[in-house]
């Protein structure tokens, strides 16, 4: 039996000007310039924003998995995320790599946490099957 879907939070962001524009959240906490990857602009690009958002969410999912498995996370977990913007005959596509560091944990435990996080992280769920993803334990 499934339960009714409950919305826990809605992020509201207004973007004007596309990749060369600006993004501002309704609450004012996010207010950034945007720029095209590799272009002359000084703003962040959407690929960087996806990398940051997914990494933060994924690290939170690791913490939840650790709690469920009754494991203590190391003090300095980290994720290096890479989002590729690719172009082929079918058009643009993304690919992603998350390189997860969980220093101090045995490799098998760390891998179990990563796999559990990938199953539960909302970003992972949204992207799985839609883009090429590689998640590795550093």
LUMMI-710760 format. One line per field, with one value per residue: residue number from 1; residue in three letters; x, y, z of N, C-alpha, C in turn. Coordinates in Angstrom, 1 decimal. Example, Ala and Ser with C-alpha at 12.3 -4.5 7.8 and 13.67 -1.06 7.14 Angstrom:
BEGIN
resi 1 2
resn ALA SER
n.x 13.2 12.8
n.y -5.7 -2.2
n.z 7.8 7.1
ca.x 12.3 13.7
ca.y -4.5 -1.1
ca.z 7.8 7.1
c.x 13.2 12.9
c.y -3.3 0.0
c.z 7.8 7.9
//
This chain:
BEGIN
resi 1 2 3 4 5 6 7 8 9 10 11 12 13 14 15 16 17 18 19 20 21 22 23 24 25 26 27 28 29 30 31 32 33 34 35 36 37 38 39 40 41 42 43 44 45 46 47 48 49 50 51 52 53 54 55 56 57 58 59 60 61 62 63 64 65 66 67 68 69 70 71 72 73 74 75 76 77 78 79 80 81 82 83 84 85 86 87 88 89 90 91 92 93 94 95 96 97 98 99 100 101 102 103 104 105 106 107 108 109 110 111 112 113 114 115 116 117 118 119 120 121 122 123 124 125 126 127 128 129 130 131 132 133 134 135 136 137 138
resn UNK UNK UNK UNK UNK UNK UNK UNK UNK UNK UNK UNK UNK UNK UNK UNK UNK UNK UNK UNK UNK UNK UNK UNK UNK UNK UNK UNK UNK UNK UNK UNK UNK UNK UNK UNK UNK UNK UNK UNK UNK UNK UNK UNK UNK UNK UNK UNK UNK UNK UNK UNK UNK UNK UNK UNK UNK UNK UNK UNK UNK UNK UNK UNK UNK UNK UNK UNK UNK UNK UNK UNK UNK UNK UNK UNK UNK UNK UNK UNK UNK UNK UNK UNK UNK UNK UNK UNK UNK UNK UNK UNK UNK UNK UNK UNK UNK UNK UNK UNK UNK UNK UNK UNK UNK UNK UNK UNK UNK UNK UNK UNK UNK UNK UNK UNK UNK UNK UNK UNK UNK UNK UNK UNK UNK UNK UNK UNK UNK UNK UNK UNK UNK UNK UNK UNK UNK UNK
n.x 0.8 0.6 1.2 -0.4 1.0 2.9 3.7 6.7 8.3 8.5 10.6 11.0 11.9 12.8 13.7 15.3 16.4 17.7 20.5 22.3 21.4 19.8 19.1 16.7 15.5 12.2 12.3 14.5 17.0 18.5 20.3 21.6 23.9 23.8 25.6 26.8 28.2 31.7 31.8 32.2 31.0 30.5 28.9 27.2 26.6 23.8 24.6 26.5 24.9 23.1 24.9 25.7 23.2 22.4 24.5 24.4 21.9 22.4 24.4 22.9 21.1 22.8 23.5 21.0 20.7 22.9 22.0 19.8 21.0 22.4 25.0 27.9 28.7 31.7 33.6 34.1 32.6 32.4 31.5 32.4 31.1 30.4 29.0 28.3 27.7 26.6 26.7 25.3 24.2 21.5 21.0 21.3 22.5 22.8 25.3 26.6 28.7 29.3 31.6 32.3 33.4 34.0 35.7 37.5 35.5 34.9 35.3 33.2 31.0 30.8 30.2 27.7 26.2 26.3 24.9 22.4 21.7 21.6 19.3 17.4 17.7 16.1 17.0 18.6 16.7 15.2 16.9 18.0 18.1 17.5 19.8 23.3 24.9 27.4 28.5 30.9 33.1 35.4
n.y -1.2 2.2 5.4 8.6 11.2 13.7 17.0 18.3 20.6 23.4 24.6 27.8 29.5 32.2 32.7 34.7 35.5 33.2 31.1 33.2 34.9 35.6 34.1 34.0 33.2 32.9 33.4 34.9 33.8 32.6 34.2 34.7 35.3 33.9 31.9 30.7 27.5 27.5 29.9 33.5 34.7 35.5 34.1 31.3 28.1 26.1 23.4 23.3 24.1 22.0 19.9 20.8 20.9 18.2 16.8 17.8 16.9 14.1 13.6 14.1 12.0 9.9 10.2 9.7 7.0 5.9 6.4 4.7 2.3 2.2 3.2 5.2 8.1 9.3 12.3 14.0 13.6 13.8 15.0 15.0 16.3 15.9 17.2 16.6 18.3 17.3 16.8 15.3 13.6 13.4 15.6 17.7 16.3 15.1 13.9 12.3 12.2 11.1 11.3 9.9 10.4 8.8 8.8 6.7 4.8 1.3 -0.1 -1.8 -1.1 1.6 1.5 0.2 2.3 4.2 3.0 2.7 5.4 6.2 4.9 6.2 9.1 11.9 13.3 11.4 9.5 10.9 11.3 8.8 6.4 8.3 9.8 9.2 7.8 7.7 6.5 6.6 5.3 7.1
n.z 0.0 -0.9 0.4 0.5 -1.5 -0.1 -0.3 0.7 0.4 -1.7 -4.1 -5.4 -8.2 -10.2 -13.4 -15.8 -19.0 -19.7 -20.2 -20.1 -18.3 -15.2 -12.0 -9.4 -6.3 -4.8 -2.1 -1.9 -1.1 -3.0 -5.5 -8.3 -11.0 -14.3 -16.7 -19.9 -20.2 -20.3 -21.5 -21.8 -19.6 -16.0 -14.3 -12.7 -14.2 -15.5 -15.4 -13.4 -11.2 -11.1 -10.4 -7.8 -6.4 -6.6 -5.4 -2.8 -1.9 -2.3 -0.4 1.9 1.7 2.0 4.7 5.9 5.2 6.6 9.2 9.3 9.0 11.2 11.4 11.9 10.4 8.8 9.8 7.7 5.1 1.6 -1.7 -5.1 -7.8 -11.3 -14.1 -17.3 -20.3 -23.2 -26.8 -29.6 -32.6 -32.0 -30.5 -27.5 -24.5 -21.1 -18.9 -16.0 -13.1 -9.9 -7.4 -4.5 -1.3 1.7 4.1 6.4 6.7 6.3 3.1 2.0 3.6 3.1 0.3 0.5 1.7 -0.3 -2.4 -1.2 -0.8 -3.5 -4.3 -2.9 -3.0 -4.2 -6.5 -7.7 -8.3 -10.2 -12.2 -12.9 -15.4 -17.3 -17.9 -18.5 -15.7 -13.3 -10.3 -8.0 -5.4 -3.8
ca.x 0.0 1.3 0.6 -0.6 2.2 2.9 4.7 7.4 8.8 8.5 11.5 10.4 12.9 12.5 14.9 15.1 17.6 18.3 21.9 23.1 20.5 19.9 18.1 16.4 14.5 11.1 12.6 15.7 18.2 19.4 20.3 22.9 24.0 24.0 26.4 27.0 29.5 32.9 31.6 32.9 30.2 31.0 27.9 27.2 25.8 22.9 25.2 27.1 23.8 22.6 25.9 25.6 22.0 22.3 25.5 23.9 20.8 22.9 25.0 21.8 20.6 23.8 23.3 19.8 21.0 23.7 21.2 18.9 21.9 23.1 26.4 28.4 29.4 32.9 33.4 34.3 32.1 32.3 31.2 32.9 30.2 30.7 27.9 28.7 26.8 27.1 26.0 25.4 23.3 20.2 20.9 22.0 22.2 23.6 25.9 27.0 29.6 29.4 32.7 31.9 34.5 33.6 37.0 37.3 34.5 35.3 34.8 31.9 30.0 30.7 29.5 26.3 25.6 26.2 23.8 21.1 21.5 21.2 17.9 16.4 17.8 15.1 17.7 19.0 15.5 14.7 17.9 18.3 17.4 17.4 21.1 24.3 25.3 28.4 28.7 32.1 33.6 36.8
ca.y 0.0 3.4 6.5 9.8 12.0 15.0 18.0 18.8 21.9 23.8 25.7 28.7 30.3 33.0 32.9 35.6 35.7 31.9 30.8 34.4 35.7 35.5 33.3 34.5 32.4 33.7 33.8 35.8 33.1 32.4 35.4 34.5 35.5 32.7 32.1 29.5 26.8 27.8 31.2 34.6 35.2 35.2 33.5 29.8 27.6 25.1 22.1 23.5 24.1 20.6 19.2 21.3 20.4 16.7 16.4 18.1 15.9 12.8 13.5 13.9 10.6 9.0 10.4 9.0 5.6 5.6 6.3 3.5 1.1 2.3 3.5 6.5 8.7 10.0 13.7 14.8 13.0 14.8 14.5 15.7 16.0 16.3 17.1 16.8 18.7 16.6 17.0 14.3 13.8 13.6 16.9 17.8 15.3 15.2 12.7 12.7 11.4 11.5 10.7 10.0 10.1 8.5 8.4 6.1 3.7 0.2 0.0 -2.4 -0.3 2.9 1.2 0.0 3.6 4.9 2.3 3.0 6.8 6.3 4.4 7.1 10.5 12.3 13.7 10.2 8.9 11.7 11.2 7.4 6.0 9.4 10.2 8.2 8.1 6.8 6.9 5.8 5.5 7.6
ca.z 0.0 -0.8 1.1 -0.3 -1.7 0.6 -0.7 1.9 0.1 -3.1 -4.4 -6.4 -8.7 -11.4 -14.3 -16.9 -19.8 -20.0 -19.8 -19.9 -17.4 -13.7 -11.3 -8.1 -5.6 -4.3 -0.7 -1.9 -0.7 -4.2 -6.4 -9.0 -12.5 -15.1 -17.9 -20.7 -19.8 -21.1 -22.1 -21.1 -18.4 -14.7 -13.5 -12.6 -15.3 -15.0 -15.1 -12.0 -10.3 -10.9 -9.6 -6.4 -5.8 -6.5 -4.4 -1.4 -1.7 -2.2 0.9 2.9 1.6 2.7 6.2 6.3 5.1 7.7 10.4 9.2 9.1 12.5 11.1 12.2 9.2 9.1 10.0 6.5 3.9 0.5 -3.1 -6.2 -8.9 -12.6 -15.0 -18.7 -21.3 -24.5 -28.1 -30.7 -33.7 -31.5 -29.8 -26.3 -23.4 -19.9 -18.2 -14.6 -12.3 -8.5 -6.8 -3.1 -0.3 3.0 4.7 7.7 6.7 5.5 1.7 1.8 4.3 2.3 -0.9 0.8 1.9 -1.6 -3.1 -0.5 -1.1 -4.9 -4.4 -2.2 -3.3 -5.2 -7.7 -8.3 -8.9 -11.3 -13.3 -13.3 -16.6 -18.2 -18.3 -18.0 -14.4 -12.7 -8.9 -7.5 -4.1 -3.9
c.x 0.9 0.5 0.5 0.7 1.9 4.0 5.4 8.0 8.7 9.5 11.0 11.5 12.5 13.8 14.5 16.5 18.3 19.7 22.7 22.3 20.8 18.8 17.9 15.3 13.4 11.5 13.9 17.0 19.1 19.2 21.6 22.7 24.2 24.9 26.5 28.3 30.6 32.8 32.3 32.2 30.9 30.0 28.0 26.3 24.9 23.5 25.9 26.0 23.2 23.6 25.9 24.4 22.0 23.3 25.0 22.8 21.4 23.6 24.0 21.2 21.6 23.7 22.1 20.0 21.9 22.9 20.3 19.8 22.7 24.6 26.7 29.1 30.7 32.6 33.4 33.8 32.1 32.0 31.7 31.9 30.6 29.5 28.4 27.5 27.3 26.2 26.3 24.4 21.8 19.9 21.7 21.6 23.2 24.2 26.5 27.9 29.6 30.6 32.6 33.1 33.8 34.8 36.7 36.3 35.1 34.6 33.5 30.8 29.7 29.9 28.0 25.6 25.3 25.0 22.5 20.8 21.0 19.7 16.9 16.5 16.9 15.8 18.1 17.8 15.1 15.7 18.2 17.5 17.2 18.7 22.1 24.8 26.4 28.7 29.8 32.5 35.1 37.7
c.y 1.2 4.5 7.7 10.7 13.3 15.8 18.6 20.2 22.1 24.9 26.5 29.6 31.0 33.2 33.8 35.7 34.4 31.7 32.0 35.4 35.6 34.7 33.9 33.7 33.4 34.2 34.7 35.1 32.8 33.6 35.3 34.9 34.1 33.0 30.7 28.8 27.1 29.2 32.3 35.1 34.8 34.4 32.0 29.4 26.5 23.8 22.2 23.5 22.7 19.8 19.6 20.7 18.9 16.2 16.7 17.1 14.5 12.6 13.4 12.5 9.6 9.0 9.6 7.5 5.1 5.5 5.0 2.2 1.1 2.4 4.9 7.0 9.3 11.5 14.5 14.0 14.1 14.1 15.5 15.3 16.6 16.1 17.5 17.3 18.2 16.9 15.9 14.5 13.9 14.9 16.8 16.7 15.6 13.9 13.2 11.6 11.9 10.7 11.0 9.6 10.0 8.0 7.8 4.9 2.5 0.3 -0.6 -1.7 1.0 2.6 0.9 1.3 4.3 4.3 2.6 4.5 6.9 5.9 5.4 8.6 10.9 12.7 12.4 9.5 9.6 11.5 9.8 7.0 7.1 10.0 9.1 8.7 7.2 7.3 6.0 6.2 5.9 7.0
c.z 0.0 -0.1 0.2 -0.4 -0.9 0.1 0.6 1.7 -1.4 -3.3 -5.6 -6.9 -10.0 -12.2 -15.5 -17.7 -20.1 -19.5 -19.6 -19.0 -16.0 -13.2 -9.8 -7.5 -5.0 -2.9 -0.7 -1.5 -1.8 -5.1 -7.1 -10.5 -13.1 -16.3 -18.6 -20.3 -20.8 -21.7 -21.3 -19.8 -17.1 -13.8 -13.5 -13.8 -14.8 -14.7 -13.7 -10.9 -10.0 -10.1 -8.2 -5.8 -5.6 -5.4 -3.0 -1.0 -1.4 -0.8 2.0 2.9 2.2 4.2 6.7 6.2 6.2 9.0 10.4 9.4 10.4 12.4 11.5 11.0 9.7 9.2 8.7 5.2 2.8 -0.8 -4.1 -7.4 -10.2 -13.5 -16.4 -19.5 -22.7 -25.6 -29.0 -31.7 -33.2 -30.7 -28.5 -25.3 -22.3 -19.6 -16.9 -13.9 -10.9 -7.9 -5.3 -2.2 1.1 3.8 6.1 7.7 5.9 4.1 1.5 2.5 3.5 1.0 -0.6 1.0 0.6 -2.4 -2.5 -0.8 -2.5 -5.1 -3.8 -2.5 -4.4 -6.6 -8.5 -9.0 -10.1 -12.5 -13.8 -14.5 -17.7 -18.7 -17.9 -16.7 -13.9 -11.3 -8.4 -6.1 -4.2 -3.0
//
